Amino acid sequence: MMAEESASSEPKSVDPPHTADRPAAIDVAALVRQHHQALYRYAYRLTGSTADAEDLTQQTFLTASRKIEQLRDAGKARSWLFTVLRSCFLKAKRKKVPIPVGSLEFDIEAVPRAAPRGEEIDGERIQAALNELPDEFRLVLVLYYFEERSYKEIAAELDVPLGTVMSRLSRAKSHLRRRLAGPDGTGKENMDVNRPASGKIRTKP
Amino acid sequence: MIDKDIQEMIDACRPGSDDLKMSELAHLADSVERDSEVRDLYQRVQQFDAAVAEAFKEAPVPDGLEEKLLASLAWENDQAVADPADPGEDQAVAPVQRKASRRRWLWATAAVASAAAAVLVAAFVLMPQADPVTEGRFVASAYDGFDSLQGDQWNRDPAAADPDRPLSLAILGKPRAWQRIRTDYDSKTVVYDLTVGGQPTAMLLVTQPDVEVASLPTAPPINPPHTTGGRTAGVWREGDLVYVLMIEGPDQRNRYERLLRDLPELAWRPPRNVSPVYGTGKV
């Protein structure tokens, strides 16, 4: 039995394989200087308020400083920090936002005929639309737009099925398009509100 | 008319990427090639997404944020250093400083009072939303803990292990060493290394979590429910302690079971102050 084996095999040293190779110490202060702006913007898109975003950014760096040994490759610091931030965000147990009925269905008429430029899109309007979404939809959008992750990577990151990610992504983007296409939206002149009937979406029963 | 599946695939493609070449999106690629309506929609969504992505990453950053973050890091480091490190040294230095730094002391008191008030407010705000942690999330946190183990931090003296976080009597095996780590739910978590010479890793994580963990069994599960990332793990509760037994490497299930089964007598026991709950363990 194992007890006998362990009694007869006193180890010379204890060094589990996954802790054997540690990189040189990474300076968390340097990470703050280099990444705090991106982290704050990421947090702002997730939380929707400057105060919450500041708190979340701070919590992220404090958590990072405690777990810095997990960062084995300094070149992946940004991505790792985003992961820590998402984890902190999810642990904060945010209030559940009810899914707005009917607002997450695809509406082809909300897709602009001509693309607006990035600077033409109102960042606050984006945020207002994000704030209306439940966390799981907002997370998918942030991973897609901010981190530029593929839908497969998002599925792996959030540990949800591919089909769920595709559905959430499409519905959340539809919501975003609709909100940005409203009366005060950037793409007002670009919206094709007179799309032919053939542009209607067909949903499966 | 555009199918909903096609629409979802279009929305899954990142702007400016070659996602369309993914084998899973071959149907979309074919439709874009053949159907002008799909092609038109695909291009419009791509252009719109590119503009949104650009705007998405822009948000004004508050002035002084970097300094605040650095200050909070420094404050936490100071706390960690000043914690219980060497009271004798404090006593030697304190009388000299006390007279000269009354103002600093007042500031420190105010800061501590503010921090305490903030903690109380935060606790008040968060309390109604404090749902139990799921088993899956707890295991993920435990895995983070295993990953944070330091090869040079193992203590090979079993008698020095934390009596408040002892080895479970439900586990067969003699620890080679133990290590204290910080996890999300317990800053004094202990990990015991149960690895038998020549075998791949076997670890037991012991926590006294500061949150409720939902629906845990009161004994090690015979069929460990967590088998991901090249690891097998079982989680259970004994009194106010939660245990995670984790096995790595080949033949994980058999090795997991061998650590639980037919235990005649533990070769090693927790050194002192053993909680009464362990008297009811599976021995």
Interface residues (C-beta under 8 A of the other chain):
Chain A: M1 M2 A3 E5 S6 A7 S9 E10 P11 V14 D15 P16 P17 H18 T19 A20 R22 V28 A29 V32 R33 H36 Q37 A38 Y40 R41 Y44 R45 T50 E54 T57 Q58 F61 L62 S65 R66 K67 E69 Q70 K91 A92 K93 R94 K95 F106 I108 V111 P112 R113 A114 A115 P116 R117 G118 E119 E120 I121 D122 G123 I126 Q127 V142 Y144 Y145 F146 E148 S150 Y151 K152 L162 V165 M166 S167 L169 S170 K173 S174 L176 R177 L180 G187 S198 G199 K200 I201 R202 T203 K204
Chain B: M1 I2 D3 K4 D5 Q7 E8 M9 D11 A12 R14 S17 D19 M22 E24 E37 L41 R44 V45 Q47 F48 D49 A50 A51 V52 A53 E54 A55 F56 K57 E58 A59 V61 P62 L65 E66 K68 L69 L70 S72 L73 E76 N77 L126 Q129 A130 D131 D144 F146 D147 S148 L149 Q150 G151 D152 W154 R156 L172 G173 K174 R176 A177 R182 D184 D193 L194 T195 V196 G197 G198 P200 T201 M203 E248 R258 L259 D262 L263 P264 E265 L266 A267
